[in-house]
Amino acid sequence: VRLLLQKLLPVSREYGQVKFVLEGVATFVESQMKMSKYKVDGPDEEVITKFWMLTSLMAFENIGVSHLVDDIKFLSCADCEVGPLGWHNINDRTRYYIAAERVRYSE
């Protein structure tokens, strides 16, 4: 199912808004990844299963990439460094994932 998005925004931004993805470039998928703590009062790690997938790093509007951990690079907001928002396996250069529950959506 291809879903149209206007904007993806980081959940914890208290100032301003950052656009991550333009309309029509992400596909909703189910996958599984254990990701580290995102909220101060949240669990140290959690398993995320719902993601927006993009097929190119260049499809993002504003994304940062972490150092390599095993074969995984985690994605964050390039503006404020909030994250991890998603992940990318370096062995597959066609799949970049943003956790659906770690962003909010604008109208």
N, C-alpha and C positions, 0 to 999 in steps of 0.2 A: 504494500500500500504506500503510495507516494503522498506525503502530506505537505501542504503549503504553509510556510512559516513567514511571518513578517519579521520578527526579531526574536532572538534568544538572549536573555539577560541573566547575569549571575544573580543568584538568590541573595547573597549577603551584601551587595553594594548598598551602602547607606547614602552615598552621594552620587548623583548623576546616573546615567544609564549607558551601557556599552552594548553595541550590536555585535553579535557573534556570527550570525548566519543570515544571508538574504533569503527572501521568499523563494521556495521551490528547489532548494539545493540539498536538502536533507531528507533521508528516508527513515521512518520509524522501524526499529528492529528489536528483537529480543536476543540477548546474549548474556553472558555472565562474567562479572569481573569483581574481585575483591578490591575495594578502594579504601584508602585511609580516611581518617577523621576529616569531616568537612565543617561541622558546627562545633562550637566550643563545648556544648552540653551533650553532644552526640556520642555514639560508640566510637572506640578507637579504630575499628574497621567494620565495614559492612559490605554485603554482597549486593551489587546493583544488577538488575536484569532488564531494564528498559532504557534504550538509548536512541539517539538520533545519529545516524551514520552518514558521513560525507566521504566522497571518493577521492578527495585530494586535500592536502593541507592548504593549498592555495584557495580553496573554496571558502575558508573561514575569513571573517572580517577582522577579527581581533583575538588571536589565540597565542598562548605561550606554550613552549614545550620543555619538559624537565630533562634532566640527565637520564641516561639509560639505567634501568633497574631490571636485571635479567634481559629479556627481549622487549620490555615495555617502556614506553615513554608516556608520562602522564601529561595531560593538557590542563592549562590554567588560563585565567584572564590575563592577557598581555598588559593591560592597563594597570590593574591593581594587584595582580599575582594571586588572587583568590583561587583556591583549587584544593585537590584535583577536581576538575569538572568532567574529565573524560580520560581516554587513553588511546594508545596506538601501538600495535605490535610491529616492530621494525621489519619483520619478515614478510609483511603484507603491506605494500605501499598504496593500496587502494581502499583501505578501511580506517577511518578515524571516527571514534565514538565520543559523544557527549551524553552524559547521564541525564535522562529526561527529568528526573526529580531534583537535579542540582541547578536547574535554570528556571527562570520564570518567563512568562510570555506576555508580550504587549499586544494591544489591539491594532 
